[in-house]
Amino acid sequence: MDGHTPAPGLQKIPVSNLVLGMYVAELDRPWLDSPYPIQGFYVRSEINIRKLAEECSFVYVDPRRYDTRIVDVDLQVVPQGKSERKPRDNVVRLKSARPRRPKTYRDSVEIREELVPAQTSLEDAVDVMKSVVDKLQKTGGIQFEDIETAIKPLVNSVMRNKVAIAALLRIRSLGEYSYAHALACAVWAALLARELGFSRSDIDRLAMGCSLLDIGKVQIPTELLESPEPLTPDQWTIMHTHVDAGLELAKEAGVEDAIILQMLKTHHERHDGSGYPQGLQGNAIPVFGRIAGIVDSYDAMISERPYSKAISSFAAIRALQSRADELYQEEIVEHFIKAIGVFPAGTIVELNTGEVAVVVSQNGAWRLKPKVMLILEENKQIRTKFVVIDLASTGGRASPTIWITKEHPAHAFGIDPGKYFL
């Protein structure tokens, strides 16, 4: 960015001089050439500074947006003698979400091979979960074994190929929010746990636990669950009781796994202590509870609800990142983004050329530059030939820079993304 003129009021400083609470408004390169999915962010931890140092020599900060509330949260242990930054007295150290010896998983089948089995598993799971929810609403009881029957094949699909089932979740309408949310949370949790390198048994636990997060809402009055108006403080107090209600329902159904019960109890707790029901913060929130909180929040944001319109996956990711180490553990947010992508497979996007494409795969560190299949010309007419382009490879001498300008809702322009994977 030689010769670059920053916006008025910004100050240019070396990355090594950054301190917590500063607001990074510009980089020493275009945002699209960086791995950051949002433009502008607060320096919330030592991890932020170390990552920036790997990408930039200097940045532009906005001194008007300094946040004095931010404390130093260091999520990684730096070997002695490797860091020149002195430890601070107010450092809050969070336990890493990754196991000590994380596993590395690789896809065993191509996405084309997995789409049909994944679709069958998803359809079967919808039927099972619909029956479970109907029974829960009528009798107040659940069959844990039935839920396992629905969730296990979805996890198996995630383990075979991490893209197929996630793409189908974005493409297919699963029906009523109560069971669609349960199935989606199970899949997002499995994807995140796979990315974190958890054991297969723990991946199953996370998926099962996340499928049960909202079972307590069966005891919440329907008029509150379906209210299109913002809830009053008293109504929110009633809504919050679904956590304890869900915990009791799970125990009555014979759920004895301590970790799953722990997830149900803590998935609404937040890093800064602003959650419920206990107001836990930091390390007091179990790792599986922190993961469940992120998964539950993400799927709620991208889902249509009576009182809230669905937002795009990109907007939901930005929302999670903007509250990292405030509501959510930053390390887990980063791994979640890596697991599902800023623009997940199956997303319909528009490019700066005016063309419309479907995201077919992610691109490592270049989160804003996935591989896409061009479907519509710039005039929004169907192409005669569908072409896959790697956005990370554009911008050189051989081709102009191409980037995503917006994400469109599922089935925009009459496009069915599913058929472009086959």
C-alpha positions, 0 to 999 in steps of 0.5 A: 500500500505504498502511497496509500492515504489513510482515512482522516484521524487514523494513525500508522503504527508497527504491529509490534507496538499494538496494545490491547484495546486498540482498534485496527481500521486499516492494514498495510494491504487491501483487506481482500488480500488478507485472511480477515473476514471482517474489515476493522476489529479491536485488538482483544488478545495477544493472539490478535497481535501475533496473527497480525505480525504474521500478515502485516508490518504495520497497521492503521489504528483509530485512537477514537475507538480505544476500548479500555474494557478489553483485558488480555486473554492469551489462549496459547502457551508460548514456549519460554524464550520465544516471546518478547512481549512481557506478561501482564498482571491482568492476563486471563488464561483460558483453557484451550478448546483443542485436546492435548493430542488433537487428531487430524481427519481427512475426507475419505470420499469426494463430495459427489460421492457423499451427497446422496448418502448425506441427503438420505441421512438428513431426510431420515433424521428429519422424520425421526426428529419430527416424531421426537418433537411431536411426542415431546410436545404431547407427553413431555418425554423423549426417547434418547435412543431415537435421537441417537438414531437420527444424529449418528448417520449425520455425524458419520457423513461429517466424518466421511466428507466435511462439505456435503452435509453442511452444503445440504443444510444450507440448501434444503429446507428442513421444516419447523425450527424446533427440529431443524435447529436440533439437526443443524446444531448437531452437524455444526458441532460435529464439523467444529469438533472434527476441526478441533481434532476431538476423538470420535467419541467426543464428536458424537457427544458434542453432536448429541448434546447440541441436538438437545439444547432446546428440548426444555422449550417444550415447557415454555408457553407457545405465545412466548416462543412464537411472539413476533414482538420483543420479550419483556424482562419478565418474559425473558425470565420465563424463557431462561427456565428452558435450560433447567427444564431441558436438563431435567427432561434429559435426566428423566430420559435416562441421559447419564453422560455428564458432558452432555448434561453439562452442555445443556446446563451451560450453553447460554453462559457467556465468556464475560459473565453476561449469560445465564442461568449462573452467570459463569465466565471464562474457565468456569464455563466447560469447553463443551459448553463454550462450543455449544454456545457458539453453535447454538448462536450461529444457527439461530442467527441464520434461521428464520424465527417469529421474532427475528429474520435470518441473516446471511452466514457471512453476517453471522460470522461477523457477529461472532467475531465481533463478540470474540472474547466478550461473549465467545472464546476467540479460539473456538470462534476462529476454529468454527470459521475455519470449519464451515467457512465464511461463505459455506459450500452451497452459498449463492454469492454475487461477484464484483463482475456482476456474475452469480456463483455457488460456493463449492469449496473453501480455500484454506487461509483465504477465507474470503476467496473460496472456489466458486462455480459461475452460474449466471452471467453479469446480466443474470442470465444462465450461463451456457457453460458452468465454470469453477474458478478459484478466487484466490488465484485471481488478481495476477497478470493472467486475470483481474481480481475477482471477489465476492460482493454479497451473499444471496439467500438460498434459492435466489434467482431460482438456483438450486445449488445442490445440482451443481455438486453432482 
